[in-house]
Amino acid sequence: MGKYTDDEIRAMKKVTTKIAADYLGISTVMLTLGMRNNLLPIGFAIKDEKSYGDYGWSYTIVPERLIAYNHGKINEVQVERIEENLQKIVDSFEEMKRDLVFLLKENEG
């Protein structure tokens, strides 16, 4: 399939790695490697620690970030701030998870 327009990308419920690669004019392998290594700031690549090999990765592509990157308008400082804030959220959830596990174990005893 050919390259997508900005409006087509915006209208999609989910942008797959294949669609994003076609849109950027690169291979799917290059796109996924770029996302995994934080070199392509168009979304998030998450590794499932329980899985082995290439099958343990999931990708979330943010349409507006993809479009901005394609037009050379993405600001790396903005991306870093977004990622820092997301990490704070993840850390908070991990802390709540530890607290919940502790409370559940305490209630068992």
N, CA, C and O atoms as CSV, one atom per row, in Angstrom:
chain,resi,resn,atom,element,x,y,z
A,1,MET,N,N,0.848,-1.190,0.000
A,1,MET,CA,C,0.000,0.000,0.000
A,1,MET,C,C,0.879,1.235,0.000
A,1,MET,O,O,1.998,1.205,0.512
A,2,GLY,N,N,0.386,2.303,-0.563
A,2,GLY,CA,C,1.155,3.526,-0.673
A,2,GLY,C,C,1.197,4.327,0.604
A,2,GLY,O,O,0.694,3.912,1.648
A,3,LYS,N,N,1.813,5.486,0.490
A,3,LYS,CA,C,1.946,6.380,1.636
A,3,LYS,C,C,0.591,6.987,1.986
A,3,LYS,O,O,-0.212,7.294,1.105
A,4,TYR,N,N,0.350,7.155,3.277
A,4,TYR,CA,C,-0.908,7.713,3.765
A,4,TYR,C,C,-0.803,9.223,3.886
A,4,TYR,O,O,0.293,9.774,3.990
A,5,THR,N,N,-1.954,9.886,3.871
A,5,THR,CA,C,-1.972,11.331,4.092
A,5,THR,C,C,-2.077,11.602,5.590
A,5,THR,O,O,-2.405,10.712,6.375
A,6,ASP,N,N,-1.794,12.838,5.969
A,6,ASP,CA,C,-1.920,13.233,7.375
A,6,ASP,C,C,-3.356,13.015,7.870
A,6,ASP,O,O,-3.570,12.512,8.973
A,7,ASP,N,N,-4.324,13.395,7.051
A,7,ASP,CA,C,-5.729,13.251,7.446
A,7,ASP,C,C,-6.125,11.786,7.604
A,7,ASP,O,O,-6.904,11.449,8.495
A,8,GLU,N,N,-5.598,10.917,6.751
A,8,GLU,CA,C,-5.889,9.487,6.885
A,8,GLU,C,C,-5.306,8.943,8.190
A,8,GLU,O,O,-5.945,8.141,8.873
A,9,ILE,N,N,-4.094,9.380,8.534
A,9,ILE,CA,C,-3.469,8.938,9.794
A,9,ILE,C,C,-4.297,9.415,10.976
A,9,ILE,O,O,-4.555,8.643,11.900
A,10,ARG,N,N,-4.714,10.665,10.961
A,10,ARG,CA,C,-5.520,11.225,12.062
A,10,ARG,C,C,-6.843,10.488,12.227
A,10,ARG,O,O,-7.333,10.346,13.348
A,11,ALA,N,N,-7.425,10.019,11.133
A,11,ALA,CA,C,-8.743,9.387,11.173
A,11,ALA,C,C,-8.695,7.937,11.650
A,11,ALA,O,O,-9.739,7.362,11.960
A,12,MET,N,N,-7.528,7.345,11.716
A,12,MET,CA,C,-7.411,5.930,12.093
A,12,MET,C,C,-7.604,5.737,13.594
A,12,MET,O,O,-7.121,6.526,14.405
A,13,LYS,N,N,-8.322,4.669,13.945
A,13,LYS,CA,C,-8.484,4.322,15.358
A,13,LYS,C,C,-7.178,3.796,15.923
A,13,LYS,O,O,-6.852,4.056,17.081
A,14,LYS,N,N,-6.424,3.056,15.113
A,14,LYS,CA,C,-5.134,2.519,15.542
A,14,LYS,C,C,-4.174,2.600,14.359
A,14,LYS,O,O,-4.483,2.159,13.252
A,15,VAL,N,N,-3.008,3.171,14.623
A,15,VAL,CA,C,-1.965,3.230,13.602
A,15,VAL,C,C,-1.009,2.077,13.883
A,15,VAL,O,O,-0.335,2.057,14.914
A,16,THR,N,N,-0.955,1.123,12.966
A,16,THR,CA,C,-0.076,-0.031,13.139
A,16,THR,C,C,1.353,0.332,12.732
A,16,THR,O,O,1.596,1.369,12.116
A,17,THR,N,N,2.279,-0.538,13.088
A,17,THR,CA,C,3.672,-0.304,12.696
A,17,THR,C,C,3.811,-0.331,11.172
A,17,THR,O,O,4.615,0.418,10.616
A,18,LYS,N,N,3.047,-1.174,10.496
A,18,LYS,CA,C,3.094,-1.253,9.027
A,18,LYS,C,C,2.617,0.054,8.418
A,18,LYS,O,O,3.248,0.586,7.505
A,19,ILE,N,N,1.505,0.571,8.922
A,19,ILE,CA,C,0.968,1.833,8.410
A,19,ILE,C,C,1.953,2.968,8.661
A,19,ILE,O,O,2.219,3.770,7.765
A,20,ALA,N,N,2.498,3.041,9.879
A,20,ALA,CA,C,3.450,4.107,10.217
A,20,ALA,C,C,4.695,4.010,9.344
A,20,ALA,O,O,5.208,5.028,8.881
A,21,ALA,N,N,5.184,2.798,9.116
A,21,ALA,CA,C,6.367,2.613,8.266
A,21,ALA,C,C,6.079,3.068,6.839
A,21,ALA,O,O,6.894,3.762,6.231
A,22,ASP,N,N,4.924,2.680,6.302
A,22,ASP,CA,C,4.541,3.129,4.955
A,22,ASP,C,C,4.444,4.649,4.892
A,22,ASP,O,O,4.903,5.271,3.934
A,23,TYR,N,N,3.848,5.233,5.910
A,23,TYR,CA,C,3.676,6.688,5.968
A,23,TYR,C,C,5.031,7.405,5.972
A,23,TYR,O,O,5.203,8.429,5.310
A,24,LEU,N,N,5.990,6.854,6.725
A,24,LEU,CA,C,7.316,7.469,6.803
A,24,LEU,C,C,8.231,7.063,5.649
A,24,LEU,O,O,9.278,7.677,5.443
A,25,GLY,N,N,7.842,6.033,4.900
A,25,GLY,CA,C,8.660,5.572,3.785
A,25,GLY,C,C,9.864,4.756,4.226
A,25,GLY,O,O,10.914,4.782,3.583
A,26,ILE,N,N,9.705,4.028,5.333
A,26,ILE,CA,C,10.783,3.169,5.827
A,26,ILE,C,C,10.228,1.762,6.040
A,26,ILE,O,O,9.018,1.548,5.964
A,27,SER,N,N,11.111,0.810,6.307
A,27,SER,CA,C,10.654,-0.551,6.544
A,27,SER,C,C,10.070,-0.678,7.950
A,27,SER,O,O,10.380,0.114,8.841
A,28,THR,N,N,9.233,-1.672,8.128
A,28,THR,CA,C,8.645,-1.944,9.440
A,28,THR,C,C,9.737,-2.292,10.451
A,28,THR,O,O,9.655,-1.908,11.618
A,29,VAL,N,N,10.755,-3.018,9.996
A,29,VAL,CA,C,11.861,-3.393,10.885
A,29,VAL,C,C,12.577,-2.136,11.382
A,29,VAL,O,O,12.876,-2.022,12.571
A,30,MET,N,N,12.850,-1.206,10.489
A,30,MET,CA,C,13.525,0.032,10.896
A,30,MET,C,C,12.658,0.823,11.883
A,30,MET,O,O,13.162,1.386,12.855
A,31,LEU,N,N,11.367,0.855,11.623
A,31,LEU,CA,C,10.462,1.579,12.512
A,31,LEU,C,C,10.457,0.956,13.908
A,31,LEU,O,O,10.595,1.668,14.903
A,32,THR,N,N,10.301,-0.359,13.990
A,32,THR,CA,C,10.239,-0.990,15.305
A,32,THR,C,C,11.571,-0.893,16.047
A,32,THR,O,O,11.589,-0.678,17.259
A,33,LEU,N,N,12.672,-1.046,15.338
A,33,LEU,CA,C,13.981,-0.887,15.986
A,33,LEU,C,C,14.180,0.545,16.478
A,33,LEU,O,O,14.711,0.763,17.567
A,34,GLY,N,N,13.759,1.509,15.682
A,34,GLY,CA,C,13.853,2.912,16.092
A,34,GLY,C,C,13.032,3.204,17.328
A,34,GLY,O,O,13.469,3.942,18.211
A,35,MET,N,N,11.836,2.625,17.397
A,35,MET,CA,C,10.987,2.837,18.572
A,35,MET,C,C,11.568,2.137,19.795
A,35,MET,O,O,11.568,2.707,20.887
A,36,ARG,N,N,12.061,0.917,19.632
A,36,ARG,CA,C,12.625,0.165,20.757
A,36,ARG,C,C,13.832,0.860,21.362
A,36,ARG,O,O,14.052,0.794,22.571
A,37,ASN,N,N,14.608,1.521,20.527
A,37,ASN,CA,C,15.841,2.166,20.980
A,37,ASN,C,C,15.669,3.654,21.257
A,37,ASN,O,O,16.650,4.387,21.380
A,38,ASN,N,N,14.417,4.096,21.354
A,38,ASN,CA,C,14.089,5.502,21.656
A,38,ASN,C,C,14.715,6.472,20.659
A,38,ASN,O,O,15.101,7.583,21.023
A,39,LEU,N,N,14.814,6.051,19.412
A,39,LEU,CA,C,15.356,6.910,18.369
A,39,LEU,C,C,14.255,7.490,17.483
A,39,LEU,O,O,14.490,8.421,16.713
A,40,LEU,N,N,13.078,6.942,17.599
A,40,LEU,CA,C,11.949,7.369,16.785
A,40,LEU,C,C,10.813,7.769,17.724
A,40,LEU,O,O,10.057,6.913,18.181
A,41,PRO,N,N,10.690,9.064,18.014
A,41,PRO,CA,C,9.746,9.526,19.042
A,41,PRO,C,C,8.308,9.671,18.548
A,41,PRO,O,O,7.721,10.750,18.626
A,42,ILE,N,N,7.753,8.581,18.043
A,42,ILE,CA,C,6.394,8.633,17.494
A,42,ILE,C,C,5.388,7.883,18.369
A,42,ILE,O,O,4.203,7.820,18.042
A,43,GLY,N,N,5.858,7.323,19.467
A,43,GLY,CA,C,4.983,6.554,20.337
A,43,GLY,C,C,5.799,5.787,21.351
A,43,GLY,O,O,6.838,6.256,21.817
A,44,PHE,N,N,5.312,4.585,21.695
A,44,PHE,CA,C,5.940,3.818,22.764
A,44,PHE,C,C,6.122,2.369,22.351
A,44,PHE,O,O,5.223,1.755,21.776
A,45,ALA,N,N,7.288,1.832,22.647
A,45,ALA,CA,C,7.570,0.415,22.460
A,45,ALA,C,C,7.744,-0.189,23.844
A,45,ALA,O,O,8.594,0.246,24.620
A,46,ILE,N,N,6.934,-1.192,24.146
A,46,ILE,CA,C,6.952,-1.776,25.483
A,46,ILE,C,C,7.297,-3.257,25.373
A,46,ILE,O,O,6.678,-4.003,24.614
A,47,LYS,N,N,8.288,-3.659,26.141
A,47,LYS,CA,C,8.757,-5.049,26.145
A,47,LYS,C,C,8.059,-5.813,27.252
A,47,LYS,O,O,8.055,-5.387,28.407
A,48,ASP,N,N,7.468,-6.942,26.895
A,48,ASP,CA,C,6.889,-7.845,27.887
A,48,ASP,C,C,8.022,-8.720,28.399
A,48,ASP,O,O,8.546,-9.563,27.671
A,49,GLU,N,N,8.392,-8.518,29.638
A,49,GLU,CA,C,9.543,-9.220,30.211
A,49,GLU,C,C,9.336,-10.733,30.268
A,49,GLU,O,O,10.308,-11.478,30.396
A,50,LYS,N,N,8.104,-11.195,30.175
A,50,LYS,CA,C,7.829,-12.627,30.223
A,50,LYS,C,C,8.049,-13.304,28.873
A,50,LYS,O,O,8.157,-14.528,28.799
A,51,SER,N,N,8.114,-12.509,27.808
A,51,SER,CA,C,8.267,-13.058,26.467
A,51,SER,C,C,9.723,-12.999,26.029
A,51,SER,O,O,10.524,-12.220,26.547
A,52,TYR,N,N,10.036,-13.845,25.064
A,52,TYR,CA,C,11.386,-13.896,24.530
A,52,TYR,C,C,11.381,-13.460,23.072
A,52,TYR,O,O,10.391,-13.631,22.360
A,53,GLY,N,N,12.494,-12.899,22.644
A,53,GLY,CA,C,12.648,-12.534,21.248
A,53,GLY,C,C,11.843,-11.318,20.853
A,53,GLY,O,O,11.468,-10.493,21.686
A,54,ASP,N,N,11.586,-11.228,19.558
A,54,ASP,CA,C,10.892,-10.070,18.998
A,54,ASP,C,C,9.389,-10.079,19.245
A,54,ASP,O,O,8.719,-9.071,19.021
A,55,TYR,N,N,8.852,-11.214,19.707
A,55,TYR,CA,C,7.405,-11.315,19.864
A,55,TYR,C,C,6.903,-10.689,21.157
A,55,TYR,O,O,5.692,-10.581,21.349
A,56,GLY,N,N,7.783,-10.279,22.035
A,56,GLY,CA,C,7.392,-9.731,23.315
A,56,GLY,C,C,7.244,-8.219,23.323
A,56,GLY,O,O,7.203,-7.612,24.394
A,57,TRP,N,N,7.165,-7.609,22.171
A,57,TRP,CA,C,7.065,-6.153,22.087
A,57,TRP,C,C,5.667,-5.741,21.645
A,57,TRP,O,O,5.046,-6.393,20.805
A,58,SER,N,N,5.186,-4.648,22.225
A,58,SER,CA,C,3.947,-4.031,21.735
A,58,SER,C,C,4.256,-2.567,21.453
A,58,SER,O,O,5.103,-1.954,22.102
A,59,TYR,N,N,3.551,-2.027,20.473
A,59,TYR,CA,C,3.832,-0.665,20.012
A,59,TYR,C,C,2.556,0.156,20.031
A,59,TYR,O,O,1.499,-0.296,19.589
A,60,THR,N,N,2.672,1.358,20.547
A,60,THR,CA,C,1.589,2.325,20.505
A,60,THR,C,C,2.104,3.536,19.754
A,60,THR,O,O,3.059,4.186,20.180
A,61,ILE,N,N,1.478,3.831,18.652
A,61,ILE,CA,C,1.895,4.965,17.828
A,61,ILE,C,C,0.874,6.082,18.002
A,61,ILE,O,O,-0.324,5.878,17.807
A,62,VAL,N,N,1.357,7.256,18.369
A,62,VAL,CA,C,0.514,8.421,18.586
A,62,VAL,C,C,0.439,9.182,17.255
A,62,VAL,O,O,1.444,9.712,16.783
A,63,PRO,N,N,-0.756,9.232,16.655
A,63,PRO,CA,C,-0.871,9.832,15.320
A,63,PRO,C,C,-0.268,11.234,15.196
A,63,PRO,O,O,0.447,11.505,14.231
A,64,GLU,N,N,-0.537,12.116,16.135
A,64,GLU,CA,C,-0.019,13.490,16.018
A,64,GLU,C,C,1.503,13.538,16.132
A,64,GLU,O,O,2.148,14.368,15.491
A,65,ARG,N,N,2.074,12.656,16.941
A,65,ARG,CA,C,3.545,12.607,17.039
A,65,ARG,C,C,4.142,12.064,15.750
A,65,ARG,O,O,5.189,12.530,15.300
A,66,LEU,N,N,3.474,11.078,15.154
A,66,LEU,CA,C,3.926,10.528,13.881
A,66,LEU,C,C,3.908,11.603,12.800
A,66,LEU,O,O,4.870,11.748,12.046
A,67,ILE,N,N,2.828,12.345,12.728
A,67,ILE,CA,C,2.695,13.411,11.722
A,67,ILE,C,C,3.730,14.499,11.967
A,67,ILE,O,O,4.390,14.950,11.031
A,68,ALA,N,N,3.876,14.922,13.212
A,68,ALA,CA,C,4.863,15.964,13.539
A,68,ALA,C,C,6.268,15.503,13.189
A,68,ALA,O,O,7.048,16.274,12.631
A,69,TYR,N,N,6.600,14.265,13.507
A,69,TYR,CA,C,7.926,13.727,13.177
A,69,TYR,C,C,8.137,13.720,11.669
A,69,TYR,O,O,9.208,14.088,11.186
A,70,ASN,N,N,7.128,13.306,10.934
A,70,ASN,CA,C,7.231,13.243,9.474
A,70,ASN,C,C,7.483,14.614,8.862
A,70,ASN,O,O,8.134,14.726,7.823
A,71,HIS,N,N,6.970,15.651,9.502
A,71,HIS,CA,C,7.143,17.016,8.995
A,71,HIS,C,C,8.302,17.742,9.664
A,71,HIS,O,O,8.501,18.935,9.433
A,72,GLY,N,N,9.073,17.031,10.498
A,72,GLY,CA,C,10.230,17.630,11.151
A,72,GLY,C,C,9.886,18.643,12.210
A,72,GLY,O,O,10.683,19.534,12.504
A,73,LYS,N,N,8.693,18.517,12.796
A,73,LYS,CA,C,8.242,19.526,13.758
A,73,LYS,C,C,8.201,19.028,15.190
A,73,LYS,O,O,7.760,19.755,16.080
A,74,ILE,N,N,8.646,17.811,15.431
A,74,ILE,CA,C,8.587,17.310,16.800
A,74,ILE,C,C,9.752,17.885,17.594
A,74,ILE,O,O,10.890,17.908,17.125
A,75,ASN,N,N,9.460,18.334,18.763
A,75,ASN,CA,C,10.456,18.940,19.622
A,75,ASN,C,C,10.958,17.888,20.596
A,75,ASN,O,O,10.178,17.373,21.398
A,76,GLU,N,N,12.231,17.560,20.546
A,76,GLU,CA,C,12.800,16.510,21.393
A,76,GLU,C,C,12.637,16.832,22.872
A,76,GLU,O,O,12.462,15.923,23.684
A,77,VAL,N,N,12.692,18.113,23.235
A,77,VAL,CA,C,12.507,18.494,24.636
A,77,VAL,C,C,11.087,18.151,25.077
A,77,VAL,O,O,10.889,17.669,26.192
A,78,GLN,N,N,10.095,18.394,24.216
A,78,GLN,CA,C,8.719,18.053,24.549
A,78,GLN,C,C,8.574,16.552,24.727
A,78,GLN,O,O,7.903,16.095,25.653
A,79,VAL,N,N,9.194,15.793,23.853
A,79,VAL,CA,C,9.122,14.337,23.936
A,79,VAL,C,C,9.728,13.858,25.248
A,79,VAL,O,O,9.159,12.998,25.920
A,80,GLU,N,N,10.882,14.411,25.614
A,80,GLU,CA,C,11.537,14.014,26.861
A,80,GLU,C,C,10.646,14.332,28.057
A,80,GLU,O,O,10.546,13.528,28.984
A,81,ARG,N,N,10.002,15.486,28.049
A,81,ARG,CA,C,9.113,15.852,29.153
A,81,ARG,C,C,7.921,14.910,29.236
A,81,ARG,O,O,7.530,14.492,30.326
A,82,ILE,N,N,7.348,14.578,28.096
A,82,ILE,CA,C,6.231,13.633,28.072
A,82,ILE,C,C,6.671,12.299,28.639
A,82,ILE,O,O,5.975,11.709,29.464
A,83,GLU,N,N,7.826,11.822,28.199
A,83,GLU,CA,C,8.311,10.530,28.659
A,83,GLU,C,C,8.648,10.557,30.141
A,83,GLU,O,O,8.405,9.574,30.841
A,84,GLU,N,N,9.204,11.667,30.639
A,84,GLU,CA,C,9.480,11.790,32.069
A,84,GLU,C,C,8.191,11.745,32.870
A,84,GLU,O,O,8.119,11.074,33.900
A,85,ASN,N,N,7.173,12.456,32.401
A,85,ASN,CA,C,5.890,12.464,33.103
A,85,ASN,C,C,5.241,11.090,33.077
A,85,ASN,O,O,4.667,10.653,34.074
A,86,LEU,N,N,5.327,10.414,31.954
A,86,LEU,CA,C,4.784,9.063,31.880
A,86,LEU,C,C,5.522,8.125,32.820
A,86,LEU,O,O,4.906,7.259,33.442
A,87,GLN,N,N,6.833,8.288,32.930
A,87,GLN,CA,C,7.600,7.443,33.841
A,87,GLN,C,C,7.184,7.687,35.284
A,87,GLN,O,O,7.118,6.748,36.078
A,88,LYS,N,N,6.902,8.942,35.631
A,88,LYS,CA,C,6.426,9.251,36.980
A,88,LYS,C,C,5.093,8.555,37.252
A,88,LYS,O,O,4.861,8.046,38.348
A,89,ILE,N,N,4.229,8.539,36.250
A,89,ILE,CA,C,2.933,7.871,36.390
A,89,ILE,C,C,3.140,6.376,36.584
A,89,ILE,O,O,2.533,5.772,37.468
A,90,VAL,N,N,3.990,5.782,35.763
A,90,VAL,CA,C,4.277,4.344,35.877
A,90,VAL,C,C,4.860,4.029,37.247
A,90,VAL,O,O,4.462,3.052,37.882
A,91,ASP,N,N,5.805,4.855,37.710
A,91,ASP,CA,C,6.401,4.643,39.029
A,91,ASP,C,C,5.345,4.714,40.134
A,91,ASP,O,O,5.372,3.925,41.079
A,92,SER,N,N,4.422,5.659,40.008
A,92,SER,CA,C,3.352,5.791,41.007
A,92,SER,C,C,2.471,4.549,41.029
A,92,SER,O,O,2.098,4.067,42.099
A,93,PHE,N,N,2.139,4.029,39.846
A,93,PHE,CA,C,1.332,2.816,39.785
A,93,PHE,C,C,2.088,1.622,40.356
A,93,PHE,O,O,1.494,0.781,41.030
A,94,GLU,N,N,3.372,1.539,40.098
A,94,GLU,CA,C,4.170,0.449,40.657
A,94,GLU,C,C,4.183,0.514,42.181
A,94,GLU,O,O,4.101,-0.514,42.852
A,95,GLU,N,N,4.286,1.719,42.721
A,95,GLU,CA,C,4.273,1.894,44.169
A,95,GLU,C,C,2.915,1.493,44.751
A,95,GLU,O,O,2.844,0.829,45.785
A,96,MET,N,N,1.840,1.907,44.072
A,96,MET,CA,C,0.509,1.520,44.538
A,96,MET,C,C,0.327,0.005,44.466
A,96,MET,O,O,-0.303,-0.590,45.341
A,97,LYS,N,N,0.875,-0.611,43.433
A,97,LYS,CA,C,0.792,-2.065,43.292
A,97,LYS,C,C,1.509,-2.754,44.444
A,97,LYS,O,O,0.985,-3.706,45.022
A,98,ARG,N,N,2.709,-2.277,44.784
A,98,ARG,CA,C,3.453,-2.857,45.913
A,98,ARG,C,C,2.663,-2.705,47.209
A,98,ARG,O,O,2.581,-3.641,48.004
A,99,ASP,N,N,2.085,-1.527,47.419
A,99,ASP,CA,C,1.292,-1.293,48.627
A,99,ASP,C,C,0.085,-2.222,48.676
A,99,ASP,O,O,-0.232,-2.766,49.734
A,100,LEU,N,N,-0.577,-2.404,47.565
A,100,LEU,CA,C,-1.746,-3.269,47.513
A,100,LEU,C,C,-1.363,-4.718,47.785
A,100,LEU,O,O,-2.054,-5.411,48.533
A,101,VAL,N,N,-0.278,-5.179,47.192
A,101,VAL,CA,C,0.189,-6.551,47.438
A,101,VAL,C,C,0.516,-6.729,48.915
A,101,VAL,O,O,0.179,-7.754,49.508
A,102,PHE,N,N,1.168,-5.743,49.506
A,102,PHE,CA,C,1.501,-5.803,50.931
A,102,PHE,C,C,0.233,-5.903,51.776
A,102,PHE,O,O,0.151,-6.731,52.683
A,103,LEU,N,N,-0.751,-5.061,51.477
A,103,LEU,CA,C,-1.999,-5.076,52.243
A,103,LEU,C,C,-2.754,-6.392,52.085
A,103,LEU,O,O,-3.326,-6.908,53.046
A,104,LEU,N,N,-2.751,-6.931,50.870
A,104,LEU,CA,C,-3.434,-8.205,50.653
A,104,LEU,C,C,-2.760,-9.344,51.406
A,104,LEU,O,O,-3.428,-10.204,51.979
A,105,LYS,N,N,-1.429,-9.341,51.398
A,105,LYS,CA,C,-0.696,-10.364,52.149
A,105,LYS,C,C,-0.936,-10.221,53.640
A,105,LYS,O,O,-1.045,-11.217,54.354
A,106,GLU,N,N,-1.018,-8.986,54.111
A,106,GLU,CA,C,-1.251,-8.729,55.527
A,106,GLU,C,C,-2.634,-9.227,55.934
A,106,GLU,O,O,-2.809,-9.772,57.024
A,107,ASN,N,N,-3.605,-9.040,55.060
A,107,ASN,CA,C,-4.971,-9.483,55.360
A,107,ASN,C,C,-5.122,-10.994,55.318
A,107,ASN,O,O,-6.022,-11.539,55.956
A,108,GLU,N,N,-4.257,-11.680,54.577
A,108,GLU,CA,C,-4.307,-13.141,54.515
A,108,GLU,C,C,-3.890,-13.758,55.855
A,108,GLU,O,O,-4.401,-14.799,56.267
A,109,GLY,N,N,-2.958,-13.091,56.513
A,109,GLY,CA,C,-2.384,-13.634,57.739
A,109,GLY,C,C,-3.174,-13.384,58.940
A,109,GLY,O,O,-2.785,-13.797,60.032
